[in-house]
Amino acid sequence: MGNNFLRLCVLKVTQQSEKHLEKILNVDEFVKRVFSVIHSNDPVARAITLRMLGSMASIIPERKNAHHSIRQSLDSHDNVEVEAAIFAAANFSAQSKDFAAGICNKISEMIQGLATPVDLKLKLIPILQHMHHDASLASSSRQLLQQLVTSYPSTKMVIVTLHTFTLLAASSLVDIPKQIQLLLQYLKNDPRKAVKRLAIQDLKLLANKTPHTWSRENIQALCESALHTPYDSLKLGMLSVLSTLSGTIAIKQYFSTAPGTAATTVRSLDLVKLAQECCYHTNRGIAAHAVRIMTNISTSCQEKELLPLEQDAVCSLEALLLLCSQDDSPGAQATLKITLTCMVKLVKCRPHLSQLVVESLLTQLHVAQDAARILMCHCLAAIAMQLPVLADGMLGDLMDLYKLIGQAATDKKQELLVSLATVIFVSSQKALSPEIKTVIKQQLENASNGWTAYRIARQASRMGNHDMARELYQSLLTQVASEHFYFWLNSLKEFSHAEQCLTGLQEDNYSSALSCIAEALKSYYKGIASLTAASTPLNPLSFQCGFVKLRIDLLQAFSQLICTCNSLKTSPPPAIATTIAMTSGNDLQRCGRISNQMKHSMEEFRNLATRYGDLYQSSFDADSATLRNVELQQQSCLLISHAIEALILDPESVSFQEYSSNGTAHVESEYERRMMSVFNHVLEEVESLNRKYAPVSYLASNSFKCIFCRERFQKLTTLYICGGQETEEYTHTACLCDAVIALLKVPLSFQRYFFQKLQSTSIKLALSPSPRNPTEPIAVQNNQQLALKVEGVVQHGSKPGLFRKIQSVCLNVSSVLQSKSGQDYKIPIDNMANEMEQRVEPHNDYFSTQFLLNFVILGTHNITVESSVIDSNGIVWKTGPKTTILVKSLEDPYSQQVRLQQQQGQPPSQQQQQRTAYSRF
């Protein structure tokens, strides 16, 4: 027995532990201890019990005794108990369809009853928002709410009823257009500001959730209300709804009427007129929403009469930029972010307006506050990434501003240094001039700290300016106090130096290319050693090590391919190549050893592509730019593999598009733009050579059928070595070498995930039964099955679901026989191996499932449980972890005794036969 204070404490703990309720092993026992208090004579104790049951509704949604108790308590004369019953009814209605259907009539009677106080009705009405389990239940609840809105016109009742109305419609997806019309009717006709605010709030909810259900008439009515309202607060709310709708399909429906009709013109002008009236409003919020509407109309609609709106949008954006860049208040900064976002979107969809936008940004950049300058630099970087043509025109103004930054070492100044340096790196495109390097170094020496210098170096590595990055990393080596940080910076310096070595590659100079690759590999090997030393158990740097190792293997494969192509010049096929080909039945042997070398190179590049794919699948927390970078590396490997197959081995090879994944329609970075340009150029060269010449294998097949042809080939080889005309074979190999050099000349981009992990997701697994000692196996008899329970918890960092969210967890269980004991018996193949897979959806980041495993073969088995996650798009990510346990399969005593008697020639006794469980079937 306990008192109500202790019961209240238990209730608070249960409510705070809502995410962990599913981990209760014996739910029946837990409910039994709680439910016994419901029969108490103390109404407060019963109320606490009801709230306890309501808090546990997620794990006991169909408990009929709990349903009955809640229904009984709704008729209680104690207000505390009734309120607790309402709380429990709301929670159970959300979880249980049967309870919602059964309690709906009871709630309706209480709401419509004259004996029910108004304040109690206000608490009962929100329960109806959970009556969305089927269409008939939702329809009956909607009819009741419609009656309540008409019968009880008081402000509180209308607000509660309308909001419940909206939540019910949004959950059931039934009668949403009717609900929009009802809210617009109250917004237009009801004079109470509280009701109008509630209508705007609910309209915003429906605009976010179901924009496709908004008709032209709905948007027109909202525009008319916004045009005629005298209150800025209400106008701000209505413009917020319209700005949300303008970024969705609703805006296209609004302008999609048949041209030439008078009604279409009036509707089209109302929204435009509202945006033009409000874009210069004294209230910054109203002006920001109006500008967003104008921007979305300009970028979404193609009507010719809306073309002047583009100029109006640019002018209003410039006015807002001028207003907000001089103010450091949070409201001004929020409006400035909206303005800059609209600028980037407008420039992206209307490139002919980019010059005006960039000029206004550069002009305002000199006089703006530091906080606004940082945001404006981000906007300029985004524009320069989309339109590289504008980048050169920015450099002069940016360098002038970089020189004028004050000596104060404030946080804003440091952030501004990083932002300006980023824009300069983006604007420089290929390489930084010595003047720019000098200015950046001087400013870093005068007004920056080590962290700012590191951030600028990191941006230089992301933009491919490895020369600048290497110098900055070198200067930071002596400014860190941790040994791990020193090795991390040293590895980054070596990687930057390695990529800098590849910038000296020249076309048609293959010996120089080999030396540059060798020098880069030397630095990469030094860097990977330092990177391994920088890793810790808490920060293993697995992605970084995997990415760098793949880069090293890719450079080695490129070097080997160039050497193989050069070997055709110095080592032509032998005289017996044709005989070897005829003997082996492989025509490629006519080419000599180059055929095997090319096959090996092609397989190596395909293997590298597979490894890049594995790295991609293991990077669940990576941002999209990093994943796209890994994808481009994979495509480069597939490109070279395709070129080898098409030019040297087989002309009927599969096209490159079948190997690569689908590319994005819009290029997001300069690195991607240059890589795609190289891909297209190489593919065009390969197709051109395939049209002009046959593959090398075919040329060799036709060239070495007679000794005369062999002598001619040797003569051509001599001519080539002495500077004579290039042969067809060398044209093919030269195309491969040029493709390698073209890929290597694009500076590698080390993306954000290499330096920074914004999203962190990990899974912890727990297996039961588990041994006391990890090296000790679990004993199982071979005639029994092991029930392996797998539990797991999904752990998140500070920003869960930033890039992608976990939809379900895929668990794969497999067993391998490590050591066999006893004699071999004839056992069905199906019983020899365990290979199972289950998909589980985590609830509150917790999941559990069970596997039944057979161990018929006597001996020690190694069970491996590996987890992978599936995101909301259905993509599988191999995140791990992988857990193993040992199981020892033992022979059951009865079978062992029977086997021994059979070996001794004695039949088993009748008593022993009756003791086995199988004798009963």
Secondary structure, 3 states (H helix, E strand, C coil): CCCHHHHHHHHHHHHHCHHHHHHCCCHHHHHHHHHHHHHCCCHHHHHHHHHHHHHCCCCCCCCHHHHHHHHHHCCCCCHHHHHHHHHHHHHHHHHCHHHHHHHHHHHHHHHHCCCCCHHHHHHHHHHHHHCCCCHHHHHHHHHHHHHHHHHCCCHHHHHHHHHHHHHHHHHHCCCHHHHHHHHHHHHHHCCCHHHHHHHHHHHHHHHHHCHHHCCHHHHHHHHHHHHHCCCHHHHHHHHHHHHHHHCCCHHHHHCCCCCCCHHHHHHHHHHHHHHHHHCCCCCHHHHHHHHHHHHHHHHHCCCHHHHHHHHHHHHHHHHHHHHHCCCCCHHHHHHHHHHHHHHHHHHHHCHHHHHHHHHHHHHHHCCCCHHHHHHHHHHHHHHHHHCHHHHHHHHHHHHHHHHHCCCCCCHHHHHHHHHHHHHHHHHHCCCCCHHHHHHHHHHHHHHCCHHHHHHHHHHHHHHCCHHHHHHHHHHHHHHCCCHHHHHHHHHHHHHHHHHHHHHHCCCCCHHHHHHHHHHHHHHHHHHHHHHHHHCCCCCCCHHHHHHHHHHHHHHHHHHHHHHHHHHHHHCCCCCCHHHHHHHHCCHHHHHCHHHHHHHHHHHHHHHHHHHHHHHHHCCCCCCHHHHHHHHHHHHHHHHHHHHHHHHHHCCCCCCHHHHCCCCCCCCCCHHHHHHHHHHHHHHHHHHHHHHHCCCHHHHHHHHCCCHHHHHHHHHHHHHHHCCCCCCHHHHHHHHHHHHHHHHHHCCCCCCHHHHCCCCCEEEEEEEECCCCCCCCCEEEECCCEEEEEEEEEEEECCCCCCCCCEEEEEEEEEEEEEEECCCCCCCCHHHCCCEEEEEECCECCEEEEEEEEECCCCEEEEEEEEEEEEECCCCEECCCCEEEEEEEEECCHHHHHHHHHHHHCCCCCHHHHHHCHHHHC
